[in-house]
Amino acid sequence: MYLLNIGIAIDQLVNALLGGDCDETLSARAHRMRVKGHPYWGWTAKAINALFFWQQDHCLLAHQAEIRRYQFPPAYRAIEARTYYPPGADPIDQ
């Protein structure tokens, strides 16, 4: 878990250095911007996905993890889920 946390922190740092939100990974941003149709994010997402070749669509998975707050500590995720998404109302599952 330690190495995963370090990897996510580096990913968020790179995203912030490139003008993105400091709490979003570059992978999640690449997917979000690709879906919005921003020109260079399509190839950026393809390049990132190629680095994570063992995952079907890494950028999509990273975006879903951001929405579900998987980078939050478990105690915060539980509070977040109860506060914003009552049972059956998770926007990902709809």
Contacts in CASP RR format, 6 or more apart in sequence:
PFRMAT RR
TARGET T0000
AUTHOR 0000-0000-0000
METHOD contacts of the structure
MODEL  1
MYLLNIGIAIDQLVNALLGGDCDETLSARAHRMRVKGHPYWGWTAKAINA
LFFWQQDHCLLAHQAEIRRYQFPPAYRAIEARTYYPPGADPIDQ
8 25 0 8 1.000
8 71 0 8 1.000
11 25 0 8 1.000
11 26 0 8 1.000
11 27 0 8 1.000
12 22 0 8 1.000
12 23 0 8 1.000
12 24 0 8 1.000
12 25 0 8 1.000
12 26 0 8 1.000
13 22 0 8 1.000
14 26 0 8 1.000
15 21 0 8 1.000
15 22 0 8 1.000
15 24 0 8 1.000
15 25 0 8 1.000
15 26 0 8 1.000
15 29 0 8 1.000
16 22 0 8 1.000
18 26 0 8 1.000
20 29 0 8 1.000
21 29 0 8 1.000
24 66 0 8 1.000
25 62 0 8 1.000
25 66 0 8 1.000
25 71 0 8 1.000
26 48 0 8 1.000
27 45 0 8 1.000
27 48 0 8 1.000
27 52 0 8 1.000
27 58 0 8 1.000
27 59 0 8 1.000
27 62 0 8 1.000
27 63 0 8 1.000
28 59 0 8 1.000
28 62 0 8 1.000
28 63 0 8 1.000
28 65 0 8 1.000
28 66 0 8 1.000
29 41 0 8 1.000
30 41 0 8 1.000
30 42 0 8 1.000
30 44 0 8 1.000
30 45 0 8 1.000
30 48 0 8 1.000
30 59 0 8 1.000
31 45 0 8 1.000
31 57 0 8 1.000
31 59 0 8 1.000
31 60 0 8 1.000
31 62 0 8 1.000
31 63 0 8 1.000
32 63 0 8 1.000
33 41 0 8 1.000
33 42 0 8 1.000
33 44 0 8 1.000
34 41 0 8 1.000
34 42 0 8 1.000
34 44 0 8 1.000
34 45 0 8 1.000
34 59 0 8 1.000
45 59 0 8 1.000
48 58 0 8 1.000
48 59 0 8 1.000
49 55 0 8 1.000
49 57 0 8 1.000
49 58 0 8 1.000
49 59 0 8 1.000
51 58 0 8 1.000
52 58 0 8 1.000
55 61 0 8 1.000
64 92 0 8 1.000
65 71 0 8 1.000
67 91 0 8 1.000
67 92 0 8 1.000
68 77 0 8 1.000
68 90 0 8 1.000
68 92 0 8 1.000
69 76 0 8 1.000
69 77 0 8 1.000
69 80 0 8 1.000
69 81 0 8 1.000
70 77 0 8 1.000
72 80 0 8 1.000
81 90 0 8 1.000
85 91 0 8 1.000
END
